[in-house]
Amino acid sequence: MPKHRPKSRTERDSLGEMKVPEDAYYGAQTARAVQNFPISGRRFPRAFIRALGIVKSACARANADLGTLDARIARAVAQAATEVAAGKLDHDFPVDVFQTGSGTSTNMNANEVIARRAAEILGTRVKKPAHPPIHPNDHVNMSQSSNDVIPTAIHVSVACTIHEHLLPALAHLEQALTAKAQAFDGMVKSGRTHLMDATPVRLGQEFAGYARQVAAGHGRAARARDSLLEVALGGTAVGTGLNRRGEFPARAIAYIRQDTGLAFREAADHFEAQGAKDACVEASGLVKAVAVGLSKVAGDIRWMASGPSAGLGEITLPAVQPGSSIMPGKVNPVICEAVIMVAAQVVANDAAVTLGGLGGSFELNLMMPLIAVNLLYSVEWLAGASRVLADRCVAGIVAHEKHMRAVLERNLAVCTALAPRIGYDRAAALAKEAAAKGKTIREVARATGAFTESELDRLLDYRRMTEPEP
């Protein structure tokens, strides 16, 4: 049986004719890019296509305001671009992320899709004529270049994703950790440094520290968002603004602000904005710091839950799934493990973004798709990991106060509280004796006769050890 071949139409670009699927909104340049880059099978994330739609809509409205684009065409282009932003035409964005380093293929993909959809909105049939009255370059791309649109879309997509997803997710995780910090504040346990016994801490203090770490990460994520609010739109091909009116960037960016609710502004210098991607490298570094913090939190929680009989066993995590295909009843800290893996991947993504930042040559960076996808993945995955950690792990943690207290009684590091009274060396000798005889510090200290019982009660008050002297 012959294979079914989808119907196609023929379109032309500057290099000649191309076959395009008959039902596709995209045209020859997109089809050529699909043919050229069958590399990863990965497309740009939804957030980036949304940002492209927002930028194209803003540009159409700005051109209409300035009288450079017919108002009727501008309205259709803006409507089609808004549909792109809303995700209604995602199936018509097939270009691989590994493509031309400027992202021109995806910019033209957007121009072609918006042009055909806008022609349809105006009442022209999509399939015939092959070239609709709205032109991808002359109308949809008016006053723009891939070289200022793509960096603008990167900033808009990442800043919006941080604002709409990562910041709320981190705030949610901070609240979950704070609730546990309050619930666990009266529970005293062994502190640990170098994974070895240290002086007492309250479990609530540890969780308060985690909450503060996430809050600090929230601040870093906000700074990452803010570092991306300056956009390149208006520089056109090389930063000079050729083929656009002087007021165009201000008007278009005002529409982007209106559509996103974020305070985007025109780049202070278009040559810097298009030739360098330092703001993206900065944002990625801040996001990486958030990931490192989440890894610490997840790692500590995993350690505290280890066991339960052959580990620390200080807390129990929610049993979200069976832990082993061979060991019945085993439950593993799978949420913590997932978060730690996300953090590791974000560190790797940051390396890719940093290397992408090295791709600037004269008036253009040639690794923008690489920068865009890795930065977006980092932000999106951290947002998801933060919510999962809060809802599927932290919220259901149960603490084992009696067990922590029993372990603390055997902790030799509590001799630290005796050092101001008898000196470091004598306190160390008590710790060695307790270890050798299998006794507690209280027992060996009592046997010396150097302390009254009330004095021992005061000095070895574990709760008192968790705070400075009044």
PyMOL commands that set and color helices and strands:
alter all, ss='L'
color gray80, all
select helices_A, chain A and resi 28-36+46-65+71-86+90-92+104-121+136-140+146-183+203-226+248-260+270-275+278-304+334-357+368-392+394-396+401-409+412-422+424-437+441-448+453-459+464-466
alter helices_A, ss='H'
color red, helices_A
select strands_A, chain A and resi 8-13+16-21+188-193+196-202+230-231+265-266+315-316+360-361+364-365+398-399
alter strands_A, ss='S'
color yellow, strands_A
deselect
rebuild
show_as cartoon
